[in-house]
C-alpha cells in the first residue's frame, strides 16, 4: 500500500466521522430545541419526550433547518405562546452550541 492510498483512506475515514458527528449534533440540538419549545407550551414530561422526538423527525422532511423552524413556530403559535421566528432561530443556535459541547464532552 502506498502513502497516497493510506492518506486517502485516512481522509475518507475522517470525512465519515465528521459527517456522523454533525448528524448526531443536529439530532441532539433538535431534541433540546423540542424540549425548550415543550416547556414554553407547558407540556407534561411524557408529552415533552414525544414532542422532542417529533422535532427530531421533522428535520428529515427537507434539507436545512427551515422545516424545524416552521414546525416549532407553528406549534408555539398554535399553543398560544408569543414567539417569533427570530426567537426560534436564536434558540436553535443556542441549542446547537449546547449539543456540540455535550457531544464533544462524551468523545
Residue pairs with C-beta under 8 A, 6 or more apart in sequence:
21 103
24 103
25 96
25 99
25 100
25 103
26 59
26 96
26 99
27 56
27 59
28 99
28 102
28 103
29 92
29 95
29 96
29 98
29 99
30 52
30 55
30 56
30 58
30 59
30 68
30 95
31 52
31 53
31 55
31 56
32 52
32 95
32 98
32 99
33 55
33 68
33 72
33 91
33 92
33 95
34 48
34 51
34 52
34 53
34 54
34 55
34 56
34 72
35 48
35 51
35 52
36 91
36 95
37 51
37 55
37 72
37 75
37 76
37 88
37 91
38 47
38 48
38 51
38 52
39 48
40 76
40 79
40 81
40 83
41 51
41 75
41 76
41 79
41 81
42 79
43 51
51 75
54 71
55 68
55 71
55 72
58 67
58 68
58 71
59 65
59 67
59 68
61 67
65 92
68 92
69 85
69 88
69 89
69 92
72 83
72 88
73 83
73 84
73 85
73 88
76 83
76 88
77 83
